[in-house]
Amino acid sequence: MKNTELLMDKLRSLYFDLASTPLEQSDANTLCRVAECICKVLPVSYSGFYLFNEWQREYELCISDSLIREVPLKEHRLSENVMMGEEVNHQIILEKQVTLLHILPEEGPKAILCMEQEFPTPVDELAVLKAETEKLISLLQLDGRRMRRNHAYLFELTSHLLSLTSQKKILSEIVQGLRKLYPELAYNLLLSQDTELEAELPVKTIEYSDDVIKRVSTLAFISGEIQIEEQLDKTGCSLYAPLVGKQGVYGVLQVISDKGMYIPEKEINFISQIASTAGKAIENVTLYEKSNHLVSDLKLINEATHKLNSNLEMKEIINLVREQVMDVCHASEVGFIYYNGDNEERFDVLTGSTAFFNTNPGRRFAEYLKDHTDCNGEPLLKGDFDRIDRFPYRSIIAIPMSHSDTVHGIIAILHEQPYFFSFNTFKLIQSLIQHSTLALTNTVLKDKLKKAVKTDFLTKLYSRNYLEEEIIAHMATGEMGTLILFDIDDFKSINDTYGHHIGDKVLIQVADLVKSIVNNRDLAARWGGEELAVYAPTITINEGVQIAGLIRSQVEKHTNPSVTLSCGVSSWEHTVTDTVSELFIRADKALYEAKNNGKNSVVRYVKNKS
C-alpha cells in the first residue's frame, strides 16, 4: 500500500507541474511529455503512447520532435482491436517485459501506454498509473485545441454567411472553408433545383430515385437529418449533411472520405453545424429575394398571427381563418375537418365551416380527404378533381393541420371552376394554415383539458370537485337546491362475481340512466367509487325524492347484471342559514340510513328550520 501511495504522490506532483504549464504543442508531443514523467517514477526502460486516430481507426505511435527513442514494438500503428477488450496486456519481447495499458479518459482521445521493463509492474501500481493518467489526459483536453478552432471558425462563418445576400457566395464560402479545414476530403453540393452557380463549385442536382447510390442523399434531403453511407468494403464513407433552414431543406452537402479514412463523430457534428448554418443563410437569402413579391402576403400572415395569439376562442379562430382564406383566393367553400379521437366518427366538421361540409356530399368528400392524409399526410392541390362522381367542385386545396409531427385535421378549400387556384395562392394558404394550426389545436386541446378536468373519465359524468364548486357558487346566489346521493348496493359482489370490467360497465349503465332522467339544468356527477350524485338547483326536497325514486326504479329494471340503488336526499333554502358542508353531511346521513333500512330505497333528511 505504501508503494502505491508513494507512486500516486509522485505522479500527481509531476502531472500537476505538467498540467500547470501552458502546452502549445501537438497532442503527440504532449503525450511524450507524459511518458517522460512515467519514466521518472517507474523502473521502466521505455514509456510511450499510441494515440487513437479516429480518422484511420487505429492507434498511432506518438513521437517527440526533440527525442527519438527505440520502440519495443516494431509497429508504429496498432489496430483498433489490439487490446481485445482488456485493460492490460503483457508481452515478452527480446527477453524484456512489455506492458500495454489501455488509457480511456472521460474526455479526450483514448490511447495505449506502452512500457518496457525488466520486471512486470504490480497490478495495484498499474491501476494507479491508469487512473491518474486518464485524469491528466481529460484535464489536458488534448483534442480541445481542434474543437476550439472549430468553434471559432463556426462563429466567424455564421456571422459572415448571415450577412451575405447571394446563394452563390454562401455555397462558395462553405466549400472553400471545408477544403481548408479538411483538405483530405472531397465535397459535392446536391441541390433541390437547378441554380446558376460558379463553374468551379461541385454542384449536382439531387434526384428522387430508388437507386441504391442516390437513396441516402434523397433521404437526407427529405428527412432533414444527417445520413452516413459506408462503403461496401468498410474502408470509407460518404456523409450527407442537409442544408436545413427553419422552414425547409435547401440541398445536401456530400462529404466523401478517401479509402481507409473515416470521419469521426465530433467532426460529423461540426460539419452538420456548418451545413445547418449554410441552410439558414440560404433561407434568409431566399426570403430576401422573394420579399418584393410577398410583402402583402406576409402582412396578411403577420396580422393573422397577431390575432391568433390574442387568446381567441375556437369559433373566433375558425371565422378569422375562413375570412382570410376567402379574401385571398375567393373560394366558394371552406371546411374545417378535425380528427377527433374521442368521437366514434372519424372526424368532426367544426362550426364555422361553410354549409356544404354538413351535407352528405360534403361529408363524403371529408372522408376522401381523411383517407388521403392517413396515407401520406401531404397537402393537396387539384385543378380538375374527378375522384368523386357528380362532385360539383373542380378546384380543391386541402392543407393538413399538422403540429409536432401529428396531423390534427385538414382545411379544405373548394371552387366550381377548374384550375381556379394558382400555385402561389396554394403556397400562401399553406403558410397561413401552418400559422393558424398551432392556435387552433391549442384551443381544441384547451377545451378538451377543461372537459377532462371537470368530467369523470369512465362515466362521462361531472367530477366531484366540479360539482362541489358549482353547488358552492349556486348557494351563494340561488334560492334553493336539492342534492341526491346514490350508492350502488352490493357493488363489491358485482366485481367479485363478474370482474371489474363488468363492474365498470354497470357504472356506465347507471350513469347513462341518470343522465337520461335529469334535465339540462341539473348536474350529475360521480361522487366516488360506486357513488353518484345529482344536484338540482331549482327543486324542493319532495321533488328530489321523486326524481331519486324514478332513477332507483329505472336502474333496477334496466341494468344488466341487475343492481339496485340506495338514495339519500337533502336540500337547502336561502331563508335558512346553511352551508355546503352541512348539505353534504345531511345527504350522506340519509344515504347511510337507506343502506341500513334494507337498501334499494330513498331516504330524505330535512334540515331543522328552528
C-alpha positions as CSV (number, residue, x, y, z in Angstrom):
1,M,0.0,0.0,0.0
2,K,2.9,2.4,0.8
3,N,4.4,1.8,-2.6
4,T,1.1,2.6,-4.3
5,E,0.6,5.7,-2.2
6,L,4.1,6.9,-3.0
7,L,3.6,6.3,-6.7
8,M,0.4,8.2,-6.6
9,D,2.0,11.2,-4.9
10,K,4.9,11.3,-7.3
11,L,2.6,11.0,-10.3
12,R,0.3,13.7,-9.1
13,S,3.2,16.0,-8.4
14,L,4.7,15.6,-11.9
15,Y,1.3,15.7,-13.6
16,F,0.4,18.8,-11.7
17,D,3.5,20.6,-12.9
18,L,2.7,19.4,-16.5
19,A,-0.9,20.5,-16.3
20,S,0.1,23.9,-14.9
21,T,2.4,24.6,-17.7
22,P,0.8,26.1,-20.9
23,L,1.2,23.5,-23.7
24,E,1.3,25.0,-27.1
25,Q,2.4,21.8,-28.8
26,S,0.9,18.9,-30.6
27,D,-1.0,16.1,-28.8
28,A,1.8,13.7,-29.7
29,N,4.5,15.9,-28.1
30,T,2.2,16.4,-25.0
31,L,1.8,12.6,-24.5
32,C,5.6,12.2,-24.9
33,R,6.0,14.7,-22.0
34,V,3.6,12.5,-20.0
35,A,5.6,9.4,-20.9
36,E,8.8,11.1,-19.6
37,C,7.0,11.7,-16.3
38,I,6.2,8.0,-16.1
39,C,9.8,7.0,-16.7
40,K,10.8,9.2,-13.7
41,V,8.5,7.3,-11.2
42,L,8.6,3.7,-12.5
43,P,11.6,1.4,-13.2
44,V,11.0,1.3,-17.0
45,S,13.4,1.5,-19.8
46,Y,10.8,2.8,-22.2
47,S,7.5,4.6,-21.9
48,G,5.4,5.8,-24.9
49,F,1.9,6.3,-26.1
50,Y,-0.1,5.1,-29.1
51,L,-2.8,7.7,-29.6
52,F,-6.1,6.7,-31.2
53,N,-6.6,8.3,-34.7
54,E,-10.4,8.5,-35.2
55,W,-9.9,9.2,-38.9
56,Q,-7.9,6.0,-39.5
57,R,-9.5,4.0,-36.6
58,E,-6.1,2.8,-35.4
59,Y,-3.5,3.7,-32.7
60,E,-0.5,5.7,-33.9
61,L,2.8,6.0,-32.0
62,C,3.5,9.4,-30.5
63,I,7.0,10.5,-31.5
64,S,8.5,13.6,-29.9
65,D,10.1,16.2,-32.2
66,S,13.1,16.5,-29.8
67,L,13.5,13.0,-28.6
68,I,13.7,9.8,-30.7
69,R,13.9,6.5,-28.8
70,E,13.9,2.9,-29.9
71,V,10.4,1.5,-29.6
72,P,9.9,-2.0,-28.1
73,L,7.2,-2.8,-30.6
74,K,8.1,-2.9,-34.2
75,E,4.8,-1.5,-35.3
76,H,4.2,2.2,-35.2
77,R,0.5,1.6,-35.8
78,L,-1.8,-0.7,-33.8
79,S,-5.2,-1.9,-34.8
80,E,-8.3,-0.7,-33.0
81,N,-8.9,-4.1,-31.5
82,V,-5.3,-4.7,-30.3
83,M,-6.4,-4.8,-26.6
84,M,-9.2,-7.3,-27.3
85,G,-11.3,-5.6,-24.7
86,E,-8.7,-5.9,-21.9
87,E,-7.2,-3.1,-19.9
88,V,-3.7,-4.6,-19.5
89,N,-1.7,-6.7,-22.0
90,H,1.7,-8.2,-21.1
91,Q,4.1,-9.4,-23.7
92,I,7.7,-10.8,-23.7
93,I,9.8,-9.2,-26.4
94,L,13.6,-9.9,-26.6
95,E,13.6,-11.2,-23.0
96,K,12.0,-8.0,-21.8
97,Q,8.6,-7.4,-20.3
98,V,6.4,-5.1,-22.4
99,T,3.1,-3.9,-20.9
100,L,0.3,-2.3,-22.9
101,L,-2.1,-0.3,-20.7
102,H,-5.4,0.9,-22.2
103,I,-6.0,4.6,-21.3
104,L,-9.7,5.6,-21.5
105,P,-10.1,9.2,-20.3
106,E,-13.6,10.5,-19.7
107,E,-12.8,13.4,-22.0
108,G,-10.3,13.3,-24.8
109,P,-8.9,10.6,-27.1
110,K,-8.2,7.1,-25.9
111,A,-4.6,5.8,-26.0
112,I,-2.4,2.8,-25.2
113,L,0.5,3.3,-22.9
114,C,3.5,1.0,-23.9
115,M,6.1,0.3,-21.2
116,E,9.3,-1.8,-21.4
117,Q,10.7,-3.1,-18.1
118,E,12.8,-5.8,-16.7
119,F,10.1,-7.0,-14.2
120,P,6.4,-6.5,-14.6
121,T,4.8,-3.6,-12.7
122,P,2.4,-4.8,-9.9
123,V,-1.3,-4.7,-10.7
124,D,-2.2,-2.2,-8.0
125,E,0.5,0.2,-9.3
126,L,-0.8,-0.2,-12.9
127,A,-4.3,0.7,-11.6
128,V,-2.9,3.9,-10.0
129,L,-1.0,4.7,-13.1
130,K,-4.0,4.2,-15.4
131,A,-6.4,6.2,-13.2
132,E,-4.0,9.2,-12.7
133,T,-3.0,9.3,-16.4
134,E,-6.7,9.2,-17.5
135,K,-7.4,12.1,-15.2
136,L,-4.5,14.1,-16.6
137,I,-5.5,13.5,-20.3
138,S,-9.0,14.6,-19.5
139,L,-7.6,17.7,-17.8
140,L,-5.2,18.5,-20.7
141,Q,-8.1,18.4,-23.2
142,L,-5.9,17.0,-26.0
143,D,-8.5,17.4,-28.7
144,G,-9.7,20.7,-27.2
145,R,-7.5,22.8,-29.5
146,R,-9.1,21.4,-32.6
147,M,-12.6,21.8,-31.2
148,R,-11.8,25.4,-30.1
149,R,-10.6,26.1,-33.6
150,N,-13.8,24.6,-35.0
151,H,-16.0,26.7,-32.7
152,A,-14.1,29.9,-33.5
153,Y,-14.4,29.1,-37.2
154,L,-18.1,28.3,-36.9
155,F,-18.7,31.6,-35.1
156,E,-17.0,33.6,-37.7
157,L,-18.6,31.6,-40.5
158,T,-22.1,32.2,-39.1
159,S,-21.6,35.9,-38.7
160,H,-20.2,36.1,-42.3
161,L,-22.8,33.9,-44.0
162,L,-25.8,35.6,-42.4
163,S,-24.5,38.9,-43.8
164,L,-24.3,37.6,-47.4
165,T,-27.1,38.3,-49.9
166,S,-26.2,35.7,-52.6
167,Q,-26.7,31.9,-52.5
168,K,-23.6,31.6,-54.8
169,K,-21.4,33.3,-52.2
170,I,-22.8,31.2,-49.3
171,L,-22.1,27.9,-51.1
172,S,-18.7,29.1,-52.2
173,E,-17.8,30.1,-48.7
174,I,-18.7,26.7,-47.1
175,V,-16.9,24.7,-49.8
176,Q,-13.7,26.8,-49.6
177,G,-13.8,26.8,-45.8
178,L,-14.2,23.0,-45.7
179,R,-11.4,22.4,-48.2
180,K,-9.1,24.4,-45.9
181,L,-10.2,22.6,-42.8
182,Y,-10.3,19.1,-44.3
183,P,-8.2,19.1,-47.5
184,E,-8.2,15.3,-47.4
185,L,-12.0,15.1,-48.0
186,A,-14.0,15.6,-51.3
187,Y,-17.2,17.6,-51.5
188,N,-20.3,17.8,-53.6
189,L,-23.4,20.2,-53.3
190,L,-26.6,18.3,-54.1
191,L,-29.3,21.0,-54.7
192,S,-33.0,20.5,-55.0
193,Q,-33.3,22.5,-58.2
194,D,-31.2,24.0,-61.0
195,T,-29.3,27.0,-59.8
196,E,-26.9,29.2,-61.6
197,L,-23.7,28.9,-59.6
198,E,-20.0,29.4,-60.2
199,A,-18.5,26.8,-62.5
200,E,-15.8,25.7,-60.0
201,L,-18.4,24.7,-57.4
202,P,-19.0,20.9,-57.3
203,V,-22.8,21.1,-57.8
204,K,-25.1,18.2,-58.7
205,T,-28.8,18.0,-58.9
206,I,-30.4,15.9,-56.3
207,E,-32.7,13.2,-57.7
208,Y,-35.5,11.2,-56.3
209,S,-34.7,7.6,-57.1
210,D,-34.8,4.1,-55.8
211,D,-31.2,3.6,-57.0
212,V,-29.1,2.5,-54.1
213,I,-26.4,5.2,-54.7
214,K,-29.0,8.0,-54.6
215,R,-31.2,6.8,-51.9
216,V,-29.2,8.0,-48.9
217,S,-28.8,11.5,-50.3
218,T,-32.5,11.7,-51.1
219,L,-33.3,10.5,-47.6
220,A,-31.1,13.3,-46.1
221,F,-32.9,15.9,-48.2
222,I,-36.4,14.6,-47.4
223,S,-35.9,14.0,-43.7
224,G,-33.7,16.9,-43.0
225,E,-31.4,14.6,-40.9
226,I,-27.7,13.8,-41.4
227,Q,-27.1,10.4,-43.2
228,I,-24.0,8.3,-43.4
229,E,-23.3,5.8,-46.2
230,E,-20.4,3.4,-45.6
231,Q,-18.6,1.8,-48.5
232,L,-19.3,-1.9,-49.1
233,D,-15.8,-2.8,-48.1
234,K,-16.0,-0.8,-44.9
235,T,-12.9,1.3,-45.8
236,G,-14.5,4.7,-46.1
237,C,-17.8,6.6,-46.1
238,S,-19.9,9.4,-47.5
239,L,-21.6,11.9,-45.3
240,Y,-24.8,13.6,-46.4
241,A,-25.5,16.8,-44.3
242,P,-28.8,18.6,-45.2
243,L,-28.7,22.4,-45.7
244,V,-31.5,22.9,-43.2
245,G,-33.3,26.1,-42.5
246,K,-36.2,26.8,-40.2
247,Q,-38.7,26.4,-43.0
248,G,-37.2,23.7,-45.2
249,V,-34.2,21.8,-46.6
250,Y,-32.4,23.6,-49.4
251,G,-30.0,21.0,-50.5
252,V,-27.5,18.4,-49.2
253,L,-23.7,18.7,-48.6
254,Q,-22.0,15.5,-49.6
255,V,-18.6,14.8,-47.9
256,I,-16.6,11.9,-49.2
257,S,-13.7,10.3,-47.4
258,D,-10.8,8.5,-49.1
259,K,-10.4,4.8,-48.9
260,G,-9.3,3.7,-45.4
261,M,-10.5,7.0,-43.8
262,Y,-13.4,7.5,-41.5
263,I,-15.0,10.7,-40.4
264,P,-15.0,11.0,-36.5
265,E,-18.3,11.7,-34.8
266,K,-17.2,15.1,-33.5
267,E,-16.2,16.2,-37.0
268,I,-19.6,14.8,-38.3
269,N,-21.4,17.1,-35.8
270,F,-19.2,20.0,-36.7
271,I,-19.8,19.6,-40.5
272,S,-23.5,19.2,-39.8
273,Q,-23.4,22.5,-37.9
274,I,-21.8,24.2,-40.9
275,A,-24.4,22.7,-43.2
276,S,-27.2,23.9,-41.0
277,T,-25.6,27.4,-40.8
278,A,-25.5,27.4,-44.6
279,G,-29.1,26.3,-44.8
280,K,-30.3,29.1,-42.6
281,A,-28.2,31.6,-44.6
282,I,-29.6,30.3,-47.9
283,E,-33.1,30.5,-46.4
284,N,-32.6,34.1,-45.4
285,V,-31.3,35.0,-48.9
286,T,-34.3,33.1,-50.5
287,L,-36.7,35.1,-48.3
288,Y,-34.9,38.3,-49.1
289,E,-35.1,37.7,-52.9
290,K,-38.8,37.0,-52.7
291,S,-39.7,39.8,-50.3
292,N,-40.8,42.2,-53.1
293,H,-43.4,39.7,-54.2
294,L,-44.5,38.6,-50.7
295,V,-44.9,41.9,-48.8
296,S,-48.7,41.9,-48.9
297,D,-48.8,38.1,-48.2
298,L,-46.5,38.4,-45.2
299,K,-48.5,41.3,-43.9
300,L,-51.6,39.2,-44.1
301,I,-49.9,36.3,-42.2
302,N,-48.5,38.7,-39.6
303,E,-51.9,40.2,-39.0
304,A,-53.4,36.7,-38.7
305,T,-50.7,35.5,-36.3
306,H,-51.2,38.6,-34.1
307,K,-54.9,38.0,-33.9
308,L,-54.4,34.2,-33.3
309,N,-52.0,34.9,-30.4
310,S,-54.7,37.1,-28.7
311,N,-56.3,34.1,-26.8
312,L,-59.2,33.7,-29.2
313,E,-61.9,31.0,-28.8
314,M,-62.1,28.3,-31.3
315,K,-65.1,29.7,-33.2
316,E,-63.3,33.1,-33.4
317,I,-60.2,31.4,-34.8
318,I,-62.2,29.5,-37.4
319,N,-64.1,32.6,-38.5
320,L,-60.8,34.6,-38.8
321,V,-59.1,31.9,-40.9
322,R,-62.2,31.4,-43.1
323,E,-62.5,35.1,-43.8
324,Q,-58.8,35.4,-44.7
325,V,-59.0,32.4,-47.0
326,M,-62.0,33.8,-48.7
327,D,-60.2,37.2,-49.2
328,V,-57.0,35.6,-50.6
329,C,-58.5,33.0,-53.0
330,H,-62.2,33.8,-53.4
331,A,-63.2,30.3,-52.5
332,S,-66.7,29.0,-52.8
333,E,-66.5,26.7,-49.8
334,V,-64.1,26.4,-46.8
335,G,-64.3,23.4,-44.4
336,F,-62.5,22.7,-41.1
337,I,-62.3,19.0,-40.6
338,Y,-60.9,17.9,-37.2
339,Y,-59.9,14.4,-36.4
340,N,-61.4,13.7,-33.0
341,G,-60.1,10.5,-31.4
342,D,-62.7,10.6,-28.7
343,N,-65.6,10.5,-31.2
344,E,-67.0,7.3,-32.7
345,E,-67.0,9.0,-36.0
346,R,-63.7,9.5,-37.8
347,F,-63.8,13.3,-37.8
348,D,-65.9,16.4,-36.8
349,V,-66.8,19.2,-39.1
350,L,-66.1,22.3,-36.9
351,T,-68.6,25.1,-36.5
352,G,-67.6,27.9,-38.9
353,S,-67.3,25.6,-41.9
354,T,-69.5,26.6,-44.9
355,A,-72.8,24.8,-45.2
356,F,-71.6,22.3,-47.9
357,F,-69.5,20.4,-45.5
358,N,-72.5,19.5,-43.4
359,T,-74.3,17.9,-46.3
360,N,-73.9,14.2,-47.4
361,P,-71.7,15.1,-50.4
362,G,-69.6,17.3,-48.1
363,R,-69.1,14.5,-45.6
364,R,-68.2,12.0,-48.3
365,F,-65.6,14.5,-49.6
366,A,-64.3,14.8,-46.0
367,E,-64.0,11.0,-45.8
368,Y,-61.9,11.1,-49.0
369,L,-59.6,13.7,-47.5
370,K,-59.2,11.8,-44.3
371,D,-58.1,8.7,-46.3
372,H,-55.7,10.9,-48.3
373,T,-54.0,12.4,-45.2
374,D,-53.9,9.0,-43.5
375,C,-51.9,7.7,-46.5
376,N,-49.3,10.4,-46.9
377,G,-50.3,13.5,-44.8
378,E,-49.4,15.7,-47.8
379,P,-51.2,18.9,-48.9
380,L,-53.4,18.5,-52.0
381,L,-53.8,20.9,-54.9
382,K,-56.1,19.8,-57.7
383,G,-57.3,21.8,-60.7
384,D,-59.6,19.2,-62.2
385,F,-60.8,17.0,-59.4
386,D,-62.7,13.9,-60.5
387,R,-62.3,11.3,-57.8
388,I,-65.9,11.6,-56.6
389,D,-68.8,11.1,-59.0
390,R,-71.0,14.2,-59.6
391,F,-68.9,16.3,-57.3
392,P,-69.8,20.0,-58.0
393,Y,-66.3,21.4,-57.3
394,R,-63.3,21.1,-59.7
395,S,-60.6,23.1,-58.0
396,I,-59.6,22.0,-54.5
397,I,-56.9,22.9,-51.9
398,A,-56.6,20.6,-48.9
399,I,-54.0,21.5,-46.2
400,P,-53.3,19.2,-43.3
401,M,-53.3,20.9,-39.9
402,S,-50.0,19.4,-38.6
403,H,-48.1,20.1,-35.5
404,S,-45.3,18.2,-33.8
405,D,-45.4,15.5,-36.5
406,T,-49.2,14.9,-35.8
407,V,-52.0,15.6,-38.3
408,H,-54.9,17.0,-36.3
409,G,-57.2,17.6,-39.2
410,I,-57.5,19.3,-42.6
411,I,-58.7,22.5,-44.0
412,A,-60.4,22.2,-47.4
413,I,-61.0,25.0,-49.9
414,L,-63.2,24.5,-53.0
415,H,-64.3,26.3,-56.2
416,E,-66.5,25.2,-59.1
417,Q,-64.2,26.4,-61.8
418,P,-61.3,24.1,-62.9
419,Y,-57.7,25.4,-62.3
420,F,-59.1,28.3,-60.3
421,F,-56.3,28.3,-57.6
422,S,-52.8,29.3,-58.6
423,F,-49.7,27.6,-57.1
424,N,-48.7,30.9,-55.4
425,T,-52.2,31.0,-53.8
426,F,-51.7,27.4,-52.7
427,K,-48.4,28.2,-51.0
428,L,-49.8,31.3,-49.3
429,I,-52.8,29.4,-48.0
430,Q,-50.5,26.6,-46.8
431,S,-48.4,29.2,-44.9
432,L,-51.5,30.8,-43.4
433,I,-52.8,27.5,-42.2
434,Q,-49.5,26.5,-40.8
435,H,-49.5,29.6,-38.6
436,S,-53.1,29.1,-37.6
437,T,-52.8,25.3,-36.8
438,L,-51.0,25.8,-33.5
439,A,-53.6,28.3,-32.2
440,L,-56.4,26.0,-33.4
441,T,-55.0,22.8,-32.0
442,N,-54.1,24.5,-28.7
443,T,-57.7,25.8,-28.4
444,V,-59.1,22.3,-29.1
445,L,-56.8,20.8,-26.6
446,K,-57.6,23.5,-24.1
447,D,-61.3,22.7,-24.5
448,K,-60.6,19.0,-24.1
449,L,-58.5,19.7,-21.0
450,K,-61.2,21.8,-19.4
451,K,-63.7,19.0,-20.1
452,A,-61.3,16.4,-18.7
453,V,-60.8,18.3,-15.5
454,K,-64.5,18.5,-14.8
455,T,-65.5,15.1,-16.2
456,D,-65.1,11.6,-14.9
457,F,-63.2,9.5,-17.5
458,L,-65.3,6.3,-17.1
459,T,-68.9,7.6,-16.7
460,K,-68.6,10.9,-18.5
461,L,-70.4,12.5,-15.6
462,Y,-69.0,15.6,-13.9
463,S,-66.3,15.2,-11.4
464,R,-67.0,15.6,-7.6
465,N,-64.7,18.7,-7.4
466,Y,-66.6,20.4,-10.3
467,L,-70.0,19.5,-8.6
468,E,-68.9,20.9,-5.3
469,E,-67.7,24.1,-7.0
470,E,-71.0,24.6,-8.7
471,I,-73.0,23.9,-5.6
472,I,-70.9,26.5,-3.6
473,A,-71.4,29.0,-6.4
474,H,-75.2,28.4,-6.6
475,M,-75.7,28.6,-2.8
476,A,-74.1,32.0,-2.8
477,T,-76.6,33.4,-5.4
478,G,-79.6,31.0,-5.7
479,E,-82.7,30.4,-3.7
480,M,-82.9,26.7,-3.3
481,G,-81.4,23.4,-4.4
482,T,-81.5,19.6,-3.8
483,L,-78.7,17.2,-3.5
484,I,-79.2,13.4,-4.2
485,L,-76.6,10.9,-3.4
486,F,-76.8,7.4,-4.9
487,D,-74.8,4.3,-3.9
488,I,-75.0,1.0,-5.9
489,D,-76.0,-1.7,-3.5
490,D,-73.6,-4.7,-3.1
491,F,-71.4,-3.4,-5.9
492,K,-68.4,-5.3,-4.5
493,S,-70.2,-8.5,-5.2
494,I,-70.6,-7.5,-8.8
495,N,-66.9,-7.0,-9.1
496,D,-66.2,-10.2,-7.3
497,T,-68.7,-12.3,-9.3
498,Y,-68.3,-10.8,-12.8
499,G,-64.9,-9.0,-12.6
500,H,-64.1,-5.3,-12.6
501,H,-64.6,-5.0,-16.3
502,I,-68.3,-5.8,-15.9
503,G,-68.4,-3.6,-12.8
504,D,-67.3,-0.7,-14.9
505,K,-70.0,-1.4,-17.5
506,V,-72.6,-1.4,-14.7
507,L,-71.3,2.0,-13.6
508,I,-71.7,3.3,-17.1
509,Q,-75.2,1.9,-17.4
510,V,-76.3,3.6,-14.2
511,A,-74.6,6.9,-15.2
512,D,-76.4,6.8,-18.6
513,L,-79.8,6.2,-17.0
514,V,-79.2,9.1,-14.6
515,K,-78.3,11.4,-17.5
516,S,-81.4,10.4,-19.4
517,I,-83.7,11.3,-16.5
518,V,-82.3,14.6,-15.1
519,N,-82.8,17.8,-17.1
520,N,-80.3,20.1,-18.6
521,R,-80.2,22.4,-15.6
522,D,-79.3,19.5,-13.2
523,L,-75.7,18.4,-12.6
524,A,-75.0,14.7,-12.5
525,A,-71.6,13.6,-11.1
526,R,-69.6,10.7,-10.0
527,W,-69.2,11.2,-6.2
528,G,-66.6,8.5,-5.8
529,G,-66.3,4.7,-6.4
530,E,-69.8,3.3,-6.9
531,E,-71.4,6.5,-5.5
532,L,-73.1,9.0,-7.9
533,A,-74.7,12.4,-7.2
534,V,-77.3,14.7,-8.7
535,Y,-77.7,18.4,-7.8
536,A,-80.9,20.0,-8.9
537,P,-80.7,23.8,-8.4
538,T,-84.4,24.8,-8.5
539,I,-86.4,22.0,-7.0
540,T,-87.7,21.1,-3.5
541,I,-86.7,18.1,-1.4
542,N,-90.0,16.4,-2.2
543,E,-89.4,16.8,-6.0
544,G,-85.8,15.5,-5.3
545,V,-87.3,12.4,-3.7
546,Q,-89.5,11.8,-6.7
547,I,-86.5,12.1,-9.1
548,A,-84.4,9.8,-6.9
549,G,-87.3,7.2,-6.8
550,L,-87.6,7.3,-10.6
551,I,-83.9,6.8,-11.1
552,R,-83.9,4.0,-8.5
553,S,-86.7,2.1,-10.3
554,Q,-85.2,2.6,-13.8
555,V,-81.8,1.3,-12.6
556,E,-83.4,-1.8,-11.1
557,K,-85.2,-2.6,-14.3
558,H,-82.6,-1.7,-17.0
559,T,-79.2,-2.7,-15.7
560,N,-77.5,-6.0,-16.7
561,P,-76.5,-7.6,-14.4
562,S,-79.3,-6.0,-12.4
563,V,-78.4,-3.7,-9.5
564,T,-80.3,-1.5,-7.1
565,L,-79.6,1.9,-5.6
566,S,-79.8,3.4,-2.1
567,C,-80.5,7.1,-2.2
568,G,-80.1,10.0,0.2
569,V,-81.8,13.3,-0.4
570,S,-81.2,16.7,1.2
571,S,-82.0,20.3,0.3
572,W,-81.3,23.9,1.2
573,E,-83.3,27.2,1.1
574,H,-81.9,30.7,1.2
575,T,-84.3,31.6,4.0
576,V,-82.5,29.2,6.4
577,T,-78.8,29.5,7.4
578,D,-77.0,26.6,5.8
579,T,-73.6,25.6,4.5
580,V,-72.3,23.4,1.7
581,S,-70.7,21.1,4.2
582,E,-73.9,20.6,6.2
583,L,-75.8,19.9,2.9
584,F,-73.3,17.1,2.1
585,I,-73.5,15.7,5.6
586,R,-77.3,15.5,5.6
587,A,-77.4,13.8,2.2
588,D,-74.8,11.4,3.4
589,K,-76.7,10.6,6.6
590,A,-79.8,10.0,4.5
591,L,-77.9,7.6,2.3
592,Y,-76.5,5.8,5.3
593,E,-80.0,5.4,6.7
594,A,-81.2,4.0,3.3
595,K,-78.4,1.4,3.4
596,N,-79.3,0.4,6.9
597,N,-83.0,0.1,6.1
598,G,-82.5,-2.7,3.7
599,K,-81.1,-0.8,0.7
600,N,-82.9,-0.2,-2.6
601,S,-84.7,2.8,-1.1
602,V,-84.9,6.5,-0.9
603,V,-84.5,8.5,2.4
604,R,-84.6,12.2,2.8
605,Y,-83.0,14.3,5.5
606,V,-84.8,17.7,6.2
607,K,-82.8,20.5,8.0
608,N,-84.5,21.8,11.1
609,K,-85.7,25.3,10.4
610,S,-85.5,26.5,14.0
